Amino acid sequence: MKSKDLKEKLISYFRAGECQIESLGMEIEHFVVEKDTLKSVGYREIGGVKEVLKELEKKGWEGQKEGGKLIGLKSAKADITLEPGGQLEIGISPQEKIEDLKKIYLNFLDDIIPILEEKGYWLINLGYQLHSKIEEIDWNAKERYKMMSNYLAKTGKYAHNMMKGTSALQVALDYKDEEDFIKKFRIANTLSPVLSSLLDNSPFFESEVYEGQALRTVIWDNTDNERCGIVKEAFDDDFGYEKYAEYILSRRPILIKSGGEYIPTFEQNNYQIFAKREFDTEELEHILTMVFPDVRAKQFIEIRMADSLPPEYSFAVVALWKGLFYNQEVLDKAYNFIRKFSLADVLSARKEIINRGIEAYLGEYKMVEIGQKLLDWVKLSLKPDEVRYLSPLLAIINSKETLANKVKKELKLKGKREVIKGHILNLLIKEDN
C-alpha cells in the first residue's frame, strides 16, 4: 500500500472510534507473591499462576489458550491476561458508571482471593516487583514475549525490568470527534509527569528499597526511546488523527500478528512492512499496541502513566479522568490551562520528578499545585455520589506524600512483610470508599 493509503486506513479506524456515550474502561495489573517469602509466583511452577488460572476457569471464567497453553480468561465484562513476568491483569470492559467498574472488580476479587489464600499467596498492587529480582522471574508462555524480549534487550538497559518487573493502572476513555481527541490526547500527555509523580507506588527495586522517585518513569526512559514516553507529536499545532497515524506507521513494530500467528519484523517500520501488502483489522490493531507511550490511542484514548494502585486509589484515578474529560466546561478549562506548557516543559518535568517526585515543577507550578487545581475542577463536574472516590488523591495532595514514600517511611519502623500487609494488600475494598 502507498503511504497515503496506509495513513487513510488508520485515520478511518480512529474516526470509527468516535463515540458519544462517554464510557470508562480500565486495566489493573497485579503481582502474585508468596505470603511467607514475598517472592513472585511464576507461571510454570507447581501451584503457580497457570494453576490459579485453572481454578478460576472452574468458577466460570472462559479459558483462552495459545499453543495449547492456558494464557488468559474472559467473562462477559472482563478479561484476565498475563504480562511477561506472570503479572495478572484484569481488563474491565467499558462502563458508564464508576460504581459498575468497581462491582466487576470486586467480583474478580471474590473469585481469586480464596484461591490465592488456599495456596498461600497474596495479590499485590505495586508499580514494581516486591522482592524478586528480574533474573529470578520466569517468562510466561506467550510466544510474542519471547520475540519482544530479544528485541528490547538491545534498546534499553531496563527493558526486561519493564516487561517482567512493572505493573500499572490504565484508564480508557472515549472521544467524540477529532477535536475532542486532540484536546484529550494533548491534556493527558501534558499531565503525564504530574500523574506519574502523584501516583508513585514503587518503593522497591530489585528487592531493595528504592531511594529515588517515579521508578516506573526511570524504567520506561531506559526501555526503548522509539516507542515509550511522551508522544511529542501531540504538541504540534497540526496534531490529529493523521499525525498520530504517522507516529504509528514510522515505528518498528518488532513483530506483526497475521492469521493468528506472530511474525518477527526486525528493523522494518510499518511503512516498509505494509508497502507491498494490505493490512487487515487484526494487524492494524496489533501495531497500535506495539508502542508503549504514557498515552496512546486505539479507538479510545488509553492513559497509562499510573503505577498499579490499591483499589480505592485506582477508582480515584478513574474518577479524576472522568471528571476532567467528560464535562465540556472542565475539559476546555483544562485544555486552556495546559496550552501554556510546551513540550520542553513536559520533558523537563518528566526528568525532574525522578529526583524530586511531587516536589518537582511543571513550568512554574509544583506537581501538587496542579493536582489540587485538577481536583478542584473535577469535584464540580462529577455527580455527588462520585466525588467521594477522589478522597485518596486528596489525601496524597494534602499530605504531600506518595504511597511509595509512605511505605519507605514505615519500613524504618517495621518489617517489609508487615508494612505490605498493612498498606498494600489487596483483599478488601471498604464499601464506604
C-alpha positions in Angstrom: 0.0 0.0 0.0 1.1 3.6 -0.6 1.9 5.7 2.4 -1.1 7.9 1.8 -3.4 4.8 1.7 -1.8 3.4 4.9 -2.5 6.7 6.7 -6.0 6.9 5.4 -6.8 3.4 6.7 -5.6 4.3 10.2 -7.4 7.7 10.1 -10.6 5.9 9.1 -10.1 3.5 12.0 -9.7 6.3 14.5 -12.7 8.1 13.1 -14.8 4.9 13.5 -13.9 5.1 17.2 -15.8 8.4 17.7 -18.4 7.8 20.4 -21.0 10.0 22.2 -21.6 7.6 25.1 -18.6 8.6 27.3 -17.8 5.2 28.9 -14.9 4.2 31.1 -12.7 1.1 30.8 -9.7 0.1 33.0 -6.9 -2.4 33.3 -5.3 -3.2 36.6 -2.1 -5.3 36.8 -1.2 -7.2 39.9 1.7 -9.3 41.3 1.1 -12.7 42.8 3.6 -13.3 45.6 4.2 -15.9 48.3 3.0 -14.7 51.7 6.0 -16.2 53.5 8.8 -15.1 51.3 7.2 -12.2 49.3 8.8 -13.8 46.2 7.0 -13.6 42.8 4.9 -16.7 41.8 5.8 -17.9 38.3 3.5 -19.2 35.6 5.0 -22.7 35.2 5.9 -23.6 38.7 3.9 -26.2 40.6 0.9 -24.4 42.1 1.8 -21.3 40.1 -0.1 -18.7 38.1 -1.2 -21.3 35.5 -2.8 -23.3 38.3 -4.5 -20.2 39.5 -6.0 -19.6 36.0 -7.2 -23.2 36.0 -9.0 -22.7 39.3 -10.6 -19.5 38.0 -11.8 -21.5 35.0 -13.7 -23.8 37.3 -15.6 -20.8 38.6 -17.0 -20.0 35.2 -14.3 -17.9 33.5 -13.7 -19.0 29.9 -10.2 -20.2 29.2 -8.0 -18.6 26.4 -5.2 -20.7 25.0 -2.2 -20.2 22.9 -0.3 -23.2 21.5 -2.5 -25.4 23.8 -1.4 -23.4 26.9 -3.8 -21.6 29.1 -2.7 -17.9 29.0 -5.9 -16.0 29.9 -9.5 -16.0 30.8 -12.6 -14.0 29.9 -16.1 -13.3 31.2 -19.0 -11.2 29.9 -17.5 -8.0 31.3 -13.8 -8.6 31.9 -10.6 -10.3 30.6 -7.8 -11.7 32.7 -4.5 -11.7 30.8 -0.8 -12.3 31.7 2.0 -9.9 31.5 5.6 -11.2 30.6 6.6 -12.0 34.2 3.3 -13.6 35.1 1.6 -10.4 36.4 -2.1 -10.8 36.4 -4.1 -8.1 34.6 -7.8 -7.7 34.7 -9.2 -5.6 31.9 -12.8 -4.4 32.6 -15.0 -3.6 29.6 -16.3 0.0 29.2 -18.9 1.1 31.7 -20.8 4.4 32.1 -20.5 4.4 35.9 -17.5 4.1 38.2 -19.7 2.0 40.5 -20.2 -0.6 37.8 -16.4 -0.9 37.3 -16.0 -1.3 41.0 -18.6 -4.1 41.1 -16.9 -6.0 38.3 -13.5 -5.7 40.0 -15.0 -6.8 43.4 -16.4 -9.9 41.7 -12.9 -10.7 40.3 -11.5 -10.4 43.9 -14.3 -12.6 45.2 -13.3 -15.3 42.7 -9.5 -15.1 43.0 -8.7 -14.2 46.7 -10.0 -17.6 48.1 -7.8 -19.4 45.5 -4.7 -17.4 46.5 -5.4 -17.8 50.2 -5.5 -21.6 49.9 -2.2 -21.5 48.0 -0.6 -19.1 50.5 -0.3 -16.2 48.0 -1.1 -12.6 48.1 -2.4 -10.4 45.3 -0.3 -7.2 45.4 -0.8 -3.7 43.8 2.6 -2.1 43.3 4.4 -0.4 40.5 7.4 -2.7 40.7 8.1 -6.3 42.0 8.1 -6.5 45.7 11.0 -8.9 46.5 12.1 -10.9 43.4 14.9 -9.8 41.1 14.4 -9.8 37.4 16.7 -12.7 36.6 14.7 -14.8 39.1 11.4 -14.3 37.3 10.5 -16.7 34.5 8.9 -15.6 31.3 5.3 -16.6 30.8 4.1 -18.8 28.0 3.1 -16.2 25.4 5.1 -16.5 22.2 5.2 -12.8 21.4 7.0 -12.0 24.6 10.0 -14.1 23.6 10.3 -12.1 20.4 9.9 -8.8 22.2 12.4 -9.7 24.9 15.1 -10.4 22.4 14.5 -7.2 20.5 14.1 -4.9 23.6 17.2 -6.3 25.2 19.1 -4.2 22.7 17.2 -1.0 23.1 17.3 -0.3 26.8 19.0 -1.5 30.0 15.7 -1.7 31.8 13.6 -3.3 29.1 13.3 -6.6 30.8 12.6 -4.8 34.1 9.7 -3.1 32.3 8.4 -6.4 30.9 8.7 -8.7 34.0 9.0 -6.2 36.8 6.4 -3.5 36.5 2.6 -3.3 37.0 0.4 -0.4 36.0 -3.1 1.0 36.1 -4.5 2.0 32.7 -7.7 4.0 32.1 -9.5 4.1 28.7 -11.8 7.0 27.7 -13.9 7.8 24.7 -13.6 10.7 22.3 -16.5 12.3 20.4 -14.7 13.7 17.3 -11.2 14.7 16.2 -11.3 18.0 18.0 -12.2 16.2 21.2 -9.5 13.6 20.6 -6.9 16.3 20.1 -7.8 18.0 23.4 -7.8 14.9 25.5 -4.7 13.5 24.0 -2.7 16.7 24.5 -4.0 17.1 28.1 -3.1 13.6 29.1 0.4 13.9 27.6 1.0 17.2 29.3 -0.2 15.9 32.7 1.9 12.8 32.4 4.6 13.9 34.8 2.1 15.2 37.2 0.2 11.9 37.5 3.4 9.8 37.4 4.7 11.7 40.4 1.5 11.8 42.4 0.7 8.1 41.7 4.2 6.7 42.5 3.7 3.4 44.2 7.1 1.8 43.6 9.1 1.7 46.9 11.2 -1.3 45.8 13.6 -2.1 43.0 15.3 -5.4 42.7 14.3 -6.5 46.2 15.9 -3.3 47.8 14.2 -0.1 48.9 14.3 2.4 46.0 15.7 5.7 47.3 14.6 7.7 44.2 11.2 8.8 42.9 9.0 7.8 40.0 10.7 4.5 39.4 8.5 3.4 36.5 9.4 6.6 34.7 13.1 5.7 35.1 12.4 2.3 33.7 10.4 3.5 30.7 13.1 6.0 29.9 15.5 3.1 29.6 13.3 0.7 27.6 13.1 2.0 24.0 13.1 5.7 23.1 11.3 5.0 19.8 8.1 3.7 21.4 8.0 5.0 25.0 7.5 8.2 26.9 5.7 11.3 25.6 4.1 11.4 22.2 5.9 14.5 21.0 3.6 14.9 18.0 0.8 15.8 20.4 2.3 19.2 20.9 2.4 20.1 17.2 -0.1 22.7 16.0 -1.4 20.3 13.3 -1.8 17.2 15.6 -4.8 15.0 14.9 -5.7 11.6 13.5 -3.2 12.0 10.6 -0.3 13.0 12.8 -0.9 10.1 15.2 -1.2 7.7 12.2 2.2 8.9 11.0 3.6 8.3 14.5 2.4 4.7 14.4 3.5 4.0 10.8 7.0 5.3 11.3 7.6 2.9 14.3 9.2 -0.5 14.1 6.5 -3.0 15.4 9.0 -5.7 16.4 6.5 -8.3 15.2 3.2 -8.4 13.4 0.2 -10.7 14.0 -1.2 -12.3 10.9 -3.6 -15.2 10.7 -3.3 -15.6 14.5 0.5 -16.1 14.3 3.3 -13.7 15.3 5.9 -12.9 12.7 9.2 -11.0 13.6 9.8 -7.9 11.5 13.2 -6.9 12.8 14.3 -3.4 11.7 11.5 -2.6 9.4 8.9 0.1 10.3 5.2 -0.2 9.5 5.5 1.9 6.3 8.1 -0.6 5.0 6.3 -3.7 6.1 3.0 -2.8 4.6 4.3 -1.1 1.4 3.7 -4.2 -0.7 0.6 -5.7 1.1 -2.7 -4.8 2.7 -3.1 -5.0 6.4 -6.3 -6.3 7.9 -8.0 -5.2 11.1 -6.1 -7.7 13.2 -2.8 -6.4 12.0 -3.9 -2.8 12.3 -5.0 -3.2 15.9 -1.8 -5.1 16.7 0.6 -2.4 15.5 -1.3 0.1 17.7 -0.4 -1.9 20.7 3.3 -2.2 19.8 4.1 1.3 21.0 4.1 2.0 24.8 3.9 5.7 25.4 2.3 7.2 28.5 -0.8 7.9 26.4 -1.8 6.1 23.3 -4.8 5.8 21.0 -6.8 2.9 19.7 -10.5 3.5 19.2 -10.3 5.2 22.6 -7.6 7.1 24.5 -5.6 4.9 26.9 -3.9 6.7 29.8 -1.0 4.6 31.1 1.3 6.5 33.4 -0.1 5.4 36.8 1.5 2.7 38.9 -0.6 -0.3 39.9 -2.5 1.1 42.9 -4.7 -0.2 45.8 -8.3 -0.4 44.6 -9.6 2.8 46.3 -6.7 4.8 44.6 -7.4 3.1 41.2 -11.1 4.3 41.3 -9.9 7.7 42.4 -7.8 7.9 39.2 -10.8 6.8 37.1 -12.9 9.5 38.8 -10.3 12.1 38.1 -10.2 11.4 34.4 -13.9 11.1 34.1 -14.4 14.5 35.7 -11.7 16.1 33.6 -12.7 14.6 30.3 -16.5 14.1 30.4 -17.6 17.7 31.3 -17.1 20.1 28.4 -16.6 23.1 30.6 -13.9 21.4 32.6 -12.3 19.9 29.6 -12.0 23.3 27.9 -10.7 24.8 31.1 -8.0 22.1 31.4 -7.1 22.4 27.8 -6.6 26.2 28.1 -4.5 25.6 31.2 -2.2 23.0 29.7 -1.7 25.1 26.5 0.8 27.3 28.5 3.2 24.3 28.8 5.5 23.4 25.9 6.9 20.0 25.0 10.2 21.2 26.5 8.4 22.0 29.8 6.8 18.5 29.9 10.1 16.7 29.1 11.9 18.7 31.7 9.3 17.9 34.3 9.5 14.2 33.4 13.2 14.3 34.2 12.7 16.3 37.4 10.2 14.0 39.0 12.8 11.3 39.1 14.8 13.3 41.6 12.2 15.4 43.3 8.9 13.5 43.0 5.9 15.6 43.8 8.1 18.5 44.8 9.1 18.8 41.1 7.7 21.6 38.8 5.9 21.7 35.5 6.6 25.1 34.3 6.0 27.4 37.3 3.7 25.0 39.1 4.5 22.3 41.6 3.0 18.9 40.9 0.8 19.1 44.0 -0.4 22.5 43.0 -1.5 21.2 39.6 -3.0 18.2 41.2 -5.1 20.4 43.6 -6.2 22.5 40.7 -7.4 19.5 38.8 -9.3 18.1 41.7 -11.0 21.4 42.4 -12.3 21.4 38.8 -13.3 17.7 38.9 -15.2 18.0 42.1 -17.5 20.4 40.4 -18.1 18.2 37.4 -18.7 14.8 39.0 -22.0 13.7 40.4 -22.1 13.9 44.3 -22.0 10.1 44.6 -18.8 10.0 42.5 -16.9 12.9 44.2 -16.3 10.6 47.2 -14.0 8.4 45.0 -11.5 11.3 44.9 -10.6 11.1 48.6 -7.4 9.0 48.3 -6.0 11.5 45.8 -6.9 14.4 48.1 -5.0 12.6 50.9 -1.9 12.4 48.7 -2.0 16.1 47.8 -2.8 17.3 51.4 -0.1 15.2 52.9 2.4 15.8 50.0 3.3 12.1 50.5 3.0 9.4 47.8 2.2 5.8 48.5 5.8 4.9 47.8 7.2 7.4 50.2 4.7 6.4 52.9 5.8 2.8 52.6 9.5 3.8 52.7 9.0 5.8 55.8 7.2 3.0 57.6 9.9 0.5 56.6 12.2 2.3 59.0 9.9 1.2 61.8 8.5 -2.2 60.6 9.5 -5.2 58.5 8.7 -5.3 54.8 6.0 -8.1 55.2 4.2 -6.2 58.0 4.2 -2.9 56.0 2.9 -4.6 52.8 0.2 -6.5 54.7 -1.0 -3.3 56.4 -1.0 -0.9 53.4 -0.9 -2.6 50.1 -2.5 -6.0 50.4 -5.5 -6.2 48.0 -8.0 -8.2 50.0 -10.8 -5.8 50.6 -12.4 -2.5 49.4 -14.3 -0.8 52.2 -17.8 -0.2 50.9 -17.9 3.3 52.2 -14.9 4.4 50.0 
